[in-house]
Amino acid sequence: MNAPEGVNIAFADAIPLLALLLKLARPLLPPGFHGIGLWYALMTIAQPAAAVWALRGTGERRLLPALGIALAALGTPAWLARYGHAALTGHATILGALGLYLRLVRRQTTLLWAFAAFTMVSTLLVHPYLAAMALAVLGAVPLTLLLRGDRGWVAAGAGVIASGLAVAAAMAVLGYFGAAGDGGYGNYALNLLSPLWPYRSLLLGGSIGREIDATGFGGWEGYAWLGAGLVAGLVLVVLLRPGTARTTLRRHAGLALVLAGLTALAVSHRVGVGERIVLDLGAAPAFLEQFRASGRFFWPVLYALLVGTFALLAGAGRAGPWLALLVGVVQIVDATPIRRDLAAWASARPGWTLDAPALRALMAEAERLTLLPSWPCIPAGSTRNFMQAHEALLLASERGLPVSTMHVARWLTPPVCDDAARAAAPFASGELRLILPEAVPALAQLVPEGETRCRALGEAVACR
């Protein structure tokens, strides 16, 4: 990808952890195997398992609450909404970080801190956003202990620093540092109404047909509907165990502060309520531009509410475990519309707009592909170019054919639009040059010996 310079696949929102494991297993795998379906299967198993593990960290080990939180985790709208962005379905890493927090504030061991560091590095290799969230949750351990007056906060602080250094070392070795994206912090923020905005809710959604949005960028990254089950569970906790809930909040004050900070980061410097920006603090600090999709940072808050609700509800007398199970059932039933929409989306098979059979035949004989327009030259809002570029990249991926450009979220070297020079350059041995339809008028005439080397493939032009 992006040959000959190459690209860290993490910047293409791929999953380095999965890729590394599959590379080791490559001799055992069939030709053309890819791991995305496998990843979805693993994350569908990991999501409820991690939720149960986090709940057990509170001391709650009974069957009914475990079944309830497993169902609720599988019915979490913000998790289901990530399908289509495979790396970000790894919400189990956030639940895992919460489980680590709950154990480490109770008892610290070298083995547990070593496991925490390993988990943080593994989370980085799933997605950097998830790693930032997991490290923030882990960082609540020394803060909570400090606010409790527990001297163990010093050792916990050392453990967090060691975990952070392990992540930094992995980033340095694997080439994460120095990359920059397109910016736009605040455009994809959390709307303050989003957690209670029941878009795609079976029980409460009614006529609500879209995400709540005040920024004009759709509200998708800030989609954070808690789910009818979790909302009902929170109400029950307030009604049945208000004193215990306040005590629990004080006992975990460090985590509460960290979650408040993550919420502020998610909301961003442009605070949206409903369809209005009610507070704009001006330009954001430059380092925040790395967190363009800031709305995601509410996920640890959502899962902390989930685990806390089930732990407190399960302790509400004899009925508590049954209430916890009921909340889980309500949560997964309420998520029926989003699962139905996902099933329809995943089963759709849109037709090719490029001549796929002809391109496959040409790619079978090629050694490299030059795709025009290259990614930085695709005009903003050009949906047709965007989709056809993805089609070309998909066809190239079937053979592992080196391709000159790639859709990435971060760049080590800022890209320059030099398509005219690429089109006019002499051909390399084995090069296939594909010009997408909207770029044909400007670029096809620049190809050396284009009359003999190029031919039309529908509205596109292929040269070799």
KOLRO-187709 format. One record per residue (C-alpha): residue number from 1; residue in three letters; x, y, z. Coordinates in steps of 0.1 Angstrom, whole numbers, plus 5000, padded with zeros to 4 digits. Example, Ala and Ser with C-alpha at 12.3 -4.5 7.8 and 13.67 -1.06 7.14 Angstrom:
# residues 2
+-----+-----+------+------+------+
|   n | res |   c1 |   c2 |   c3 |
+-----+-----+------+------+------+
|   1 | ALA | 5123 | 4955 | 5078 |
|   2 | SER | 5137 | 4989 | 5071 |
+-----+-----+------+------+------+
This chain:
# residues 464
+-----+-----+------+------+------+
|   n | res |   c1 |   c2 |   c3 |
+-----+-----+------+------+------+
|   1 | MET | 5000 | 5000 | 5000 |
|   2 | ASN | 5012 | 5035 | 4991 |
|   3 | ALA | 5041 | 5019 | 4973 |
|   4 | PRO | 5071 | 5024 | 4972 |
|   5 | GLU | 5070 | 5045 | 5005 |
|   6 | GLY | 5047 | 5021 | 5023 |
|   7 | VAL | 5025 | 5028 | 5052 |
|   8 | ASN | 5019 | 5015 | 5087 |
|   9 | ILE | 4986 | 4996 | 5084 |
|  10 | ALA | 4974 | 5011 | 5117 |
|  11 | PHE | 4971 | 5044 | 5098 |
|  12 | ALA | 4947 | 5026 | 5074 |
|  13 | ASP | 4925 | 5017 | 5104 |
|  14 | ALA | 4936 | 4980 | 5100 |
|  15 | ILE | 4944 | 4958 | 5130 |
|  16 | PRO | 4982 | 4952 | 5134 |
|  17 | LEU | 4977 | 4926 | 5162 |
|  18 | LEU | 4955 | 4905 | 5139 |
|  19 | ALA | 4978 | 4910 | 5109 |
|  20 | LEU | 5009 | 4899 | 5129 |
|  21 | LEU | 4991 | 4867 | 5140 |
|  22 | LEU | 4978 | 4859 | 5106 |
|  23 | LYS | 5013 | 4864 | 5091 |
|  24 | LEU | 5026 | 4837 | 5115 |
|  25 | ALA | 4997 | 4814 | 5104 |
|  26 | ARG | 5000 | 4822 | 5067 |
|  27 | PRO | 5014 | 4788 | 5057 |
|  28 | LEU | 4983 | 4771 | 5072 |
|  29 | LEU | 4957 | 4795 | 5056 |
|  30 | PRO | 4940 | 4791 | 5022 |
|  31 | PRO | 4949 | 4815 | 4994 |
|  32 | GLY | 4930 | 4848 | 4996 |
|  33 | PHE | 4922 | 4844 | 5033 |
|  34 | HIS | 4916 | 4877 | 5051 |
|  35 | GLY | 4909 | 4882 | 5088 |
|  36 | ILE | 4881 | 4907 | 5090 |
|  37 | GLY | 4853 | 4881 | 5094 |
|  38 | LEU | 4875 | 4862 | 5119 |
|  39 | TRP | 4880 | 4895 | 5138 |
|  40 | TYR | 4843 | 4902 | 5140 |
|  41 | ALA | 4837 | 4867 | 5154 |
|  42 | LEU | 4864 | 4871 | 5180 |
|  43 | MET | 4851 | 4905 | 5191 |
|  44 | THR | 4816 | 4891 | 5194 |
|  45 | ILE | 4829 | 4865 | 5218 |
|  46 | ALA | 4852 | 4889 | 5236 |
|  47 | GLN | 4825 | 4916 | 5242 |
|  48 | PRO | 4803 | 4897 | 5267 |
|  49 | ALA | 4833 | 4878 | 5282 |
|  50 | ALA | 4851 | 4910 | 5290 |
|  51 | ALA | 4819 | 4925 | 5305 |
|  52 | VAL | 4816 | 4895 | 5328 |
|  53 | TRP | 4853 | 4898 | 5337 |
|  54 | ALA | 4849 | 4935 | 5346 |
|  55 | LEU | 4818 | 4927 | 5367 |
|  56 | ARG | 4837 | 4900 | 5386 |
|  57 | GLY | 4862 | 4927 | 5394 |
|  58 | THR | 4836 | 4943 | 5416 |
|  59 | GLY | 4832 | 4911 | 5436 |
|  60 | GLU | 4799 | 4901 | 5419 |
|  61 | ARG | 4803 | 4865 | 5408 |
|  62 | ARG | 4767 | 4852 | 5405 |
|  63 | LEU | 4753 | 4837 | 5374 |
|  64 | LEU | 4722 | 4859 | 5368 |
|  65 | PRO | 4740 | 4892 | 5369 |
|  66 | ALA | 4767 | 4877 | 5347 |
|  67 | LEU | 4741 | 4867 | 5321 |
|  68 | GLY | 4725 | 4901 | 5323 |
|  69 | ILE | 4757 | 4921 | 5317 |
|  70 | ALA | 4767 | 4897 | 5289 |
|  71 | LEU | 4734 | 4904 | 5271 |
|  72 | ALA | 4737 | 4941 | 5278 |
|  73 | ALA | 4772 | 4942 | 5264 |
|  74 | LEU | 4761 | 4925 | 5232 |
|  75 | GLY | 4732 | 4950 | 5230 |
|  76 | THR | 4754 | 4982 | 5235 |
|  77 | PRO | 4744 | 5005 | 5206 |
|  78 | ALA | 4778 | 5023 | 5205 |
|  79 | TRP | 4795 | 4989 | 5200 |
|  80 | LEU | 4771 | 4976 | 5174 |
|  81 | ALA | 4774 | 5009 | 5155 |
|  82 | ARG | 4811 | 5003 | 5150 |
|  83 | TYR | 4806 | 4975 | 5125 |
|  84 | GLY | 4820 | 4986 | 5092 |
|  85 | HIS | 4851 | 4999 | 5111 |
|  86 | ALA | 4864 | 4966 | 5123 |
|  87 | ALA | 4892 | 4978 | 5146 |
|  88 | LEU | 4868 | 4999 | 5166 |
|  89 | THR | 4847 | 4969 | 5174 |
|  90 | GLY | 4874 | 4961 | 5200 |
|  91 | HIS | 4854 | 4976 | 5229 |
|  92 | ALA | 4863 | 4945 | 5249 |
|  93 | THR | 4897 | 4963 | 5255 |
|  94 | ILE | 4879 | 4991 | 5273 |
|  95 | LEU | 4860 | 4966 | 5294 |
|  96 | GLY | 4893 | 4948 | 5300 |
|  97 | ALA | 4909 | 4981 | 5313 |
|  98 | LEU | 4879 | 4986 | 5337 |
|  99 | GLY | 4884 | 4950 | 5349 |
| 100 | LEU | 4921 | 4958 | 5355 |
| 101 | TYR | 4913 | 4990 | 5373 |
| 102 | LEU | 4888 | 4972 | 5397 |
| 103 | ARG | 4914 | 4946 | 5406 |
| 104 | LEU | 4944 | 4969 | 5409 |
| 105 | VAL | 4926 | 4993 | 5433 |
| 106 | ARG | 4919 | 4963 | 5455 |
| 107 | ARG | 4953 | 4945 | 5453 |
| 108 | GLN | 4985 | 4952 | 5434 |
| 109 | THR | 5009 | 4925 | 5422 |
| 110 | THR | 5038 | 4926 | 5398 |
| 111 | LEU | 5022 | 4899 | 5377 |
| 112 | LEU | 4990 | 4919 | 5374 |
| 113 | TRP | 5009 | 4951 | 5364 |
| 114 | ALA | 5028 | 4931 | 5339 |
| 115 | PHE | 4996 | 4918 | 5325 |
| 116 | ALA | 4983 | 4954 | 5324 |
| 117 | ALA | 5013 | 4966 | 5304 |
| 118 | PHE | 5009 | 4937 | 5280 |
| 119 | THR | 4972 | 4945 | 5276 |
| 120 | MET | 4979 | 4982 | 5269 |
| 121 | VAL | 5004 | 4973 | 5241 |
| 122 | SER | 4980 | 4948 | 5226 |
| 123 | THR | 4952 | 4974 | 5227 |
| 124 | LEU | 4975 | 4998 | 5208 |
| 125 | LEU | 4979 | 4971 | 5181 |
| 126 | VAL | 4941 | 4970 | 5178 |
| 127 | HIS | 4936 | 5008 | 5175 |
| 128 | PRO | 4953 | 5039 | 5190 |
| 129 | TYR | 4921 | 5055 | 5201 |
| 130 | LEU | 4912 | 5024 | 5222 |
| 131 | ALA | 4948 | 5024 | 5237 |
| 132 | ALA | 4943 | 5061 | 5247 |
| 133 | MET | 4911 | 5052 | 5264 |
| 134 | ALA | 4925 | 5021 | 5281 |
| 135 | LEU | 4955 | 5040 | 5294 |
| 136 | ALA | 4933 | 5067 | 5308 |
| 137 | VAL | 4912 | 5041 | 5327 |
| 138 | LEU | 4944 | 5025 | 5340 |
| 139 | GLY | 4957 | 5059 | 5351 |
| 140 | ALA | 4927 | 5062 | 5374 |
| 141 | VAL | 4942 | 5035 | 5397 |
| 142 | PRO | 4968 | 5057 | 5414 |
| 143 | LEU | 4944 | 5087 | 5415 |
| 144 | THR | 4917 | 5067 | 5433 |
| 145 | LEU | 4942 | 5053 | 5458 |
| 146 | LEU | 4956 | 5088 | 5464 |
| 147 | LEU | 4921 | 5102 | 5471 |
| 148 | ARG | 4915 | 5073 | 5495 |
| 149 | GLY | 4947 | 5081 | 5514 |
| 150 | ASP | 4962 | 5047 | 5504 |
| 151 | ARG | 5000 | 5047 | 5501 |
| 152 | GLY | 4998 | 5022 | 5474 |
| 153 | TRP | 4992 | 5051 | 5450 |
| 154 | VAL | 5030 | 5054 | 5445 |
| 155 | ALA | 5035 | 5018 | 5433 |
| 156 | ALA | 5003 | 5022 | 5412 |
| 157 | GLY | 5018 | 5054 | 5396 |
| 158 | ALA | 5049 | 5035 | 5388 |
| 159 | GLY | 5028 | 5007 | 5372 |
| 160 | VAL | 5010 | 5032 | 5351 |
| 161 | ILE | 5042 | 5049 | 5340 |
| 162 | ALA | 5057 | 5015 | 5331 |
| 163 | SER | 5026 | 5006 | 5311 |
| 164 | GLY | 5028 | 5040 | 5293 |
| 165 | LEU | 5065 | 5035 | 5285 |
| 166 | ALA | 5057 | 5000 | 5271 |
| 167 | VAL | 5031 | 5016 | 5248 |
| 168 | ALA | 5055 | 5044 | 5238 |
| 169 | ALA | 5083 | 5019 | 5230 |
| 170 | ALA | 5059 | 4999 | 5208 |
| 171 | MET | 5049 | 5031 | 5190 |
| 172 | ALA | 5085 | 5040 | 5184 |
| 173 | VAL | 5095 | 5005 | 5171 |
| 174 | LEU | 5065 | 5002 | 5149 |
| 175 | GLY | 5066 | 5037 | 5134 |
| 176 | TYR | 5036 | 5054 | 5150 |
| 177 | PHE | 5053 | 5086 | 5160 |
| 178 | GLY | 5054 | 5116 | 5137 |
| 179 | ALA | 5021 | 5109 | 5119 |
| 180 | ALA | 4995 | 5137 | 5114 |
| 181 | GLY | 4960 | 5136 | 5102 |
| 182 | ASP | 4936 | 5161 | 5087 |
| 183 | GLY | 4926 | 5177 | 5120 |
| 184 | GLY | 4890 | 5188 | 5127 |
| 185 | TYR | 4888 | 5183 | 5165 |
| 186 | GLY | 4853 | 5193 | 5175 |
| 187 | ASN | 4836 | 5184 | 5143 |
| 188 | TYR | 4829 | 5148 | 5154 |
| 189 | ALA | 4821 | 5155 | 5190 |
| 190 | LEU | 4797 | 5141 | 5216 |
| 191 | ASN | 4764 | 5160 | 5217 |
| 192 | LEU | 4753 | 5163 | 5253 |
| 193 | LEU | 4720 | 5148 | 5244 |
| 194 | SER | 4735 | 5119 | 5226 |
| 195 | PRO | 4736 | 5094 | 5255 |
| 196 | LEU | 4698 | 5099 | 5259 |
| 197 | TRP | 4689 | 5103 | 5223 |
| 198 | PRO | 4673 | 5069 | 5214 |
| 199 | TYR | 4681 | 5066 | 5178 |
| 200 | ARG | 4677 | 5030 | 5166 |
| 201 | SER | 4659 | 5021 | 5198 |
| 202 | LEU | 4631 | 4996 | 5195 |
| 203 | LEU | 4614 | 5006 | 5227 |
| 204 | LEU | 4619 | 5044 | 5228 |
| 205 | GLY | 4630 | 5054 | 5193 |
| 206 | GLY | 4596 | 5062 | 5179 |
| 207 | SER | 4600 | 5085 | 5149 |
| 208 | ILE | 4636 | 5095 | 5156 |
| 209 | GLY | 4654 | 5089 | 5122 |
| 210 | ARG | 4689 | 5101 | 5127 |
| 211 | GLU | 4717 | 5109 | 5152 |
| 212 | ILE | 4715 | 5142 | 5171 |
| 213 | ASP | 4740 | 5167 | 5157 |
| 214 | ALA | 4750 | 5203 | 5163 |
| 215 | THR | 4782 | 5204 | 5143 |
| 216 | GLY | 4769 | 5197 | 5108 |
| 217 | PHE | 4791 | 5166 | 5105 |
| 218 | GLY | 4763 | 5140 | 5111 |
| 219 | GLY | 4767 | 5131 | 5147 |
| 220 | TRP | 4779 | 5095 | 5139 |
| 221 | GLU | 4811 | 5096 | 5158 |
| 222 | GLY | 4793 | 5110 | 5188 |
| 223 | TYR | 4766 | 5083 | 5187 |
| 224 | ALA | 4763 | 5072 | 5224 |
| 225 | TRP | 4727 | 5061 | 5231 |
| 226 | LEU | 4730 | 5042 | 5263 |
| 227 | GLY | 4702 | 5017 | 5255 |
| 228 | ALA | 4668 | 5013 | 5272 |
| 229 | GLY | 4681 | 4986 | 5294 |
| 230 | LEU | 4710 | 5006 | 5308 |
| 231 | VAL | 4688 | 5037 | 5313 |
| 232 | ALA | 4662 | 5016 | 5332 |
| 233 | GLY | 4690 | 5001 | 5352 |
| 234 | LEU | 4704 | 5035 | 5362 |
| 235 | VAL | 4669 | 5046 | 5373 |
| 236 | LEU | 4665 | 5015 | 5394 |
| 237 | VAL | 4698 | 5020 | 5411 |
| 238 | VAL | 4689 | 5056 | 5419 |
| 239 | LEU | 4656 | 5044 | 5433 |
| 240 | LEU | 4667 | 5013 | 5451 |
| 241 | ARG | 4703 | 5020 | 5463 |
| 242 | PRO | 4709 | 5058 | 5462 |
| 243 | GLY | 4731 | 5057 | 5493 |
| 244 | THR | 4753 | 5029 | 5480 |
| 245 | ALA | 4756 | 5046 | 5447 |
| 246 | ARG | 4770 | 5077 | 5463 |
| 247 | THR | 4794 | 5057 | 5485 |
| 248 | THR | 4806 | 5038 | 5454 |
| 249 | LEU | 4812 | 5070 | 5436 |
| 250 | ARG | 4833 | 5084 | 5465 |
| 251 | ARG | 4852 | 5051 | 5467 |
| 252 | HIS | 4861 | 5054 | 5430 |
| 253 | ALA | 4866 | 5092 | 5429 |
| 254 | GLY | 4898 | 5089 | 5408 |
| 255 | LEU | 4879 | 5069 | 5381 |
| 256 | ALA | 4851 | 5094 | 5383 |
| 257 | LEU | 4875 | 5123 | 5376 |
| 258 | VAL | 4891 | 5105 | 5347 |
| 259 | LEU | 4857 | 5097 | 5332 |
| 260 | ALA | 4847 | 5134 | 5336 |
| 261 | GLY | 4879 | 5144 | 5318 |
| 262 | LEU | 4872 | 5119 | 5290 |
| 263 | THR | 4836 | 5133 | 5287 |
| 264 | ALA | 4850 | 5168 | 5284 |
| 265 | LEU | 4874 | 5156 | 5256 |
| 266 | ALA | 4845 | 5139 | 5239 |
| 267 | VAL | 4823 | 5170 | 5240 |
| 268 | SER | 4852 | 5191 | 5228 |
| 269 | HIS | 4856 | 5229 | 5228 |
| 270 | ARG | 4824 | 5233 | 5208 |
| 271 | VAL | 4796 | 5222 | 5231 |
| 272 | GLY | 4765 | 5209 | 5213 |
| 273 | VAL | 4731 | 5204 | 5229 |
| 274 | GLY | 4705 | 5192 | 5205 |
| 275 | GLU | 4710 | 5209 | 5172 |
| 276 | ARG | 4727 | 5240 | 5186 |
| 277 | ILE | 4763 | 5249 | 5197 |
| 278 | VAL | 4758 | 5265 | 5231 |
| 279 | LEU | 4794 | 5272 | 5239 |
| 280 | ASP | 4824 | 5277 | 5216 |
| 281 | LEU | 4857 | 5282 | 5234 |
| 282 | GLY | 4876 | 5292 | 5202 |
| 283 | ALA | 4906 | 5274 | 5187 |
| 284 | ALA | 4916 | 5242 | 5204 |
| 285 | PRO | 4952 | 5234 | 5213 |
| 286 | ALA | 4971 | 5218 | 5184 |
| 287 | PHE | 4977 | 5185 | 5201 |
| 288 | LEU | 4940 | 5178 | 5203 |
| 289 | GLU | 4938 | 5177 | 5165 |
| 290 | GLN | 4951 | 5141 | 5168 |
| 291 | PHE | 4917 | 5132 | 5184 |
| 292 | ARG | 4895 | 5144 | 5155 |
| 293 | ALA | 4868 | 5118 | 5163 |
| 294 | SER | 4866 | 5130 | 5199 |
| 295 | GLY | 4830 | 5116 | 5204 |
| 296 | ARG | 4845 | 5082 | 5208 |
| 297 | PHE | 4861 | 5091 | 5242 |
| 298 | PHE | 4827 | 5087 | 5259 |
| 299 | TRP | 4829 | 5049 | 5255 |
| 300 | PRO | 4848 | 5043 | 5287 |
| 301 | VAL | 4821 | 5063 | 5305 |
| 302 | LEU | 4794 | 5042 | 5290 |
| 303 | TYR | 4810 | 5010 | 5300 |
| 304 | ALA | 4818 | 5022 | 5335 |
| 305 | LEU | 4781 | 5030 | 5339 |
| 306 | LEU | 4772 | 4996 | 5326 |
| 307 | VAL | 4795 | 4977 | 5350 |
| 308 | GLY | 4786 | 4999 | 5380 |
| 309 | THR | 4749 | 4996 | 5373 |
| 310 | PHE | 4749 | 4958 | 5372 |
| 311 | ALA | 4771 | 4956 | 5403 |
| 312 | LEU | 4749 | 4978 | 5423 |
| 313 | LEU | 4716 | 4964 | 5410 |
| 314 | ALA | 4727 | 4928 | 5416 |
| 315 | GLY | 4731 | 4937 | 5453 |
| 316 | ALA | 4695 | 4950 | 5457 |
| 317 | GLY | 4682 | 4922 | 5478 |
| 318 | ARG | 4668 | 4889 | 5466 |
| 319 | ALA | 4653 | 4905 | 5435 |
| 320 | GLY | 4686 | 4921 | 5425 |
| 321 | PRO | 4701 | 4893 | 5404 |
| 322 | TRP | 4668 | 4889 | 5386 |
| 323 | LEU | 4665 | 4927 | 5380 |
| 324 | ALA | 4701 | 4926 | 5365 |
| 325 | LEU | 4691 | 4898 | 5342 |
| 326 | LEU | 4659 | 4917 | 5332 |
| 327 | VAL | 4679 | 4949 | 5324 |
| 328 | GLY | 4702 | 4928 | 5301 |
| 329 | VAL | 4672 | 4913 | 5283 |
| 330 | VAL | 4657 | 4948 | 5278 |
| 331 | GLN | 4690 | 4961 | 5265 |
| 332 | ILE | 4695 | 4935 | 5239 |
| 333 | VAL | 4658 | 4936 | 5228 |
| 334 | ASP | 4660 | 4974 | 5225 |
| 335 | ALA | 4690 | 4971 | 5201 |
| 336 | THR | 4669 | 4950 | 5176 |
| 337 | PRO | 4667 | 4979 | 5150 |
| 338 | ILE | 4704 | 4984 | 5148 |
| 339 | ARG | 4711 | 4947 | 5145 |
| 340 | ARG | 4685 | 4945 | 5118 |
| 341 | ASP | 4701 | 4974 | 5099 |
| 342 | LEU | 4735 | 4959 | 5102 |
| 343 | ALA | 4723 | 4925 | 5089 |
| 344 | ALA | 4708 | 4943 | 5058 |
| 345 | TRP | 4740 | 4963 | 5053 |
| 346 | ALA | 4763 | 4933 | 5057 |
| 347 | SER | 4743 | 4911 | 5033 |
| 348 | ALA | 4741 | 4938 | 5006 |
| 349 | ARG | 4762 | 4930 | 4975 |
| 350 | PRO | 4764 | 4962 | 4955 |
| 351 | GLY | 4776 | 4958 | 4919 |
| 352 | TRP | 4810 | 4969 | 4907 |
| 353 | THR | 4811 | 5003 | 4889 |
| 354 | LEU | 4845 | 4995 | 4875 |
| 355 | ASP | 4850 | 4966 | 4850 |
| 356 | ALA | 4861 | 4941 | 4876 |
| 357 | PRO | 4867 | 4910 | 4854 |
| 358 | ALA | 4888 | 4930 | 4829 |
| 359 | LEU | 4908 | 4946 | 4857 |
| 360 | ARG | 4914 | 4913 | 4874 |
| 361 | ALA | 4928 | 4899 | 4842 |
| 362 | LEU | 4951 | 4930 | 4838 |
| 363 | MET | 4962 | 4928 | 4875 |
| 364 | ALA | 4970 | 4891 | 4871 |
| 365 | GLU | 4998 | 4901 | 4847 |
| 366 | ALA | 5009 | 4933 | 4865 |
| 367 | GLU | 5037 | 4938 | 4890 |
| 368 | ARG | 5024 | 4971 | 4904 |
| 369 | LEU | 4994 | 4994 | 4901 |
| 370 | THR | 4995 | 5032 | 4898 |
| 371 | LEU | 4960 | 5045 | 4907 |
| 372 | LEU | 4950 | 5079 | 4894 |
| 373 | PRO | 4937 | 5101 | 4910 |
| 374 | SER | 4959 | 5093 | 4940 |
| 375 | TRP | 4943 | 5098 | 4973 |
| 376 | PRO | 4954 | 5134 | 4981 |
| 377 | CYS | 4941 | 5144 | 4947 |
| 378 | ILE | 4905 | 5132 | 4951 |
| 379 | PRO | 4884 | 5163 | 4954 |
| 380 | ALA | 4865 | 5168 | 4986 |
| 381 | GLY | 4829 | 5155 | 4982 |
| 382 | SER | 4837 | 5134 | 4951 |
| 383 | THR | 4818 | 5104 | 4962 |
| 384 | ARG | 4822 | 5086 | 4928 |
| 385 | ASN | 4860 | 5089 | 4929 |
| 386 | PHE | 4861 | 5079 | 4965 |
| 387 | MET | 4841 | 5047 | 4959 |
| 388 | GLN | 4858 | 5037 | 4927 |
| 389 | ALA | 4892 | 5042 | 4943 |
| 390 | HIS | 4881 | 5018 | 4970 |
| 391 | GLU | 4870 | 4993 | 4943 |
| 392 | ALA | 4904 | 4995 | 4927 |
| 393 | LEU | 4921 | 4990 | 4960 |
| 394 | LEU | 4899 | 4961 | 4968 |
| 395 | LEU | 4908 | 4944 | 4934 |
| 396 | ALA | 4945 | 4950 | 4940 |
| 397 | SER | 4942 | 4935 | 4975 |
| 398 | GLU | 4930 | 4902 | 4960 |
| 399 | ARG | 4965 | 4896 | 4947 |
| 400 | GLY | 4985 | 4917 | 4971 |
| 401 | LEU | 4995 | 4939 | 4942 |
| 402 | PRO | 5016 | 4969 | 4952 |
| 403 | VAL | 4996 | 5000 | 4947 |
| 404 | SER | 5008 | 5036 | 4945 |
| 405 | THR | 4982 | 5052 | 4969 |
| 406 | MET | 4961 | 5043 | 4999 |
| 407 | HIS | 4933 | 5057 | 5020 |
| 408 | VAL | 4949 | 5064 | 5053 |
| 409 | ALA | 4939 | 5084 | 5084 |
| 410 | ARG | 4974 | 5096 | 5093 |
| 411 | TRP | 5005 | 5104 | 5072 |
| 412 | LEU | 5041 | 5104 | 5082 |
| 413 | THR | 5049 | 5126 | 5053 |
| 414 | PRO | 5021 | 5150 | 5042 |
| 415 | PRO | 5009 | 5139 | 5008 |
| 416 | VAL | 5013 | 5161 | 4977 |
| 417 | CYS | 4990 | 5160 | 4948 |
| 418 | ASP | 5013 | 5152 | 4918 |
| 419 | ASP | 4990 | 5132 | 4896 |
| 420 | ALA | 5001 | 5151 | 4864 |
| 421 | ALA | 5037 | 5140 | 4870 |
| 422 | ARG | 5026 | 5105 | 4878 |
| 423 | ALA | 5005 | 5102 | 4846 |
| 424 | ALA | 5033 | 5116 | 4824 |
| 425 | ALA | 5061 | 5095 | 4840 |
| 426 | PRO | 5078 | 5067 | 4819 |
| 427 | PHE | 5063 | 5033 | 4826 |
| 428 | ALA | 5081 | 5010 | 4851 |
| 429 | SER | 5085 | 4974 | 4842 |
| 430 | GLY | 5052 | 4955 | 4849 |
| 431 | GLU | 5033 | 4987 | 4858 |
| 432 | LEU | 4996 | 4990 | 4853 |
| 433 | ARG | 4983 | 5025 | 4853 |
| 434 | LEU | 4945 | 5029 | 4860 |
| 435 | ILE | 4928 | 5063 | 4855 |
| 436 | LEU | 4894 | 5066 | 4871 |
| 437 | PRO | 4866 | 5081 | 4849 |
| 438 | GLU | 4865 | 5116 | 4865 |
| 439 | ALA | 4903 | 5120 | 4860 |
| 440 | VAL | 4904 | 5107 | 4824 |
| 441 | PRO | 4899 | 5141 | 4807 |
| 442 | ALA | 4929 | 5157 | 4825 |
| 443 | LEU | 4953 | 5128 | 4828 |
| 444 | ALA | 4948 | 5103 | 4800 |
| 445 | GLN | 4964 | 5126 | 4774 |
| 446 | LEU | 4996 | 5129 | 4795 |
| 447 | VAL | 5004 | 5091 | 4794 |
| 448 | PRO | 5035 | 5084 | 4773 |
| 449 | GLU | 5025 | 5065 | 4741 |
| 450 | GLY | 4989 | 5065 | 4754 |
| 451 | GLU | 4975 | 5057 | 4719 |
| 452 | THR | 4992 | 5022 | 4720 |
| 453 | ARG | 4995 | 5016 | 4757 |
| 454 | CYS | 4960 | 5026 | 4769 |
| 455 | ARG | 4925 | 5012 | 4764 |
| 456 | ALA | 4891 | 5020 | 4777 |
| 457 | LEU | 4876 | 4999 | 4804 |
| 458 | GLY | 4841 | 5013 | 4805 |
| 459 | GLU | 4846 | 5050 | 4814 |
| 460 | ALA | 4880 | 5043 | 4830 |
| 461 | VAL | 4913 | 5040 | 4812 |
| 462 | ALA | 4939 | 5013 | 4818 |
| 463 | CYS | 4975 | 5017 | 4805 |
| 464 | ARG | 5004 | 4992 | 4806 |
+-----+-----+------+------+------+
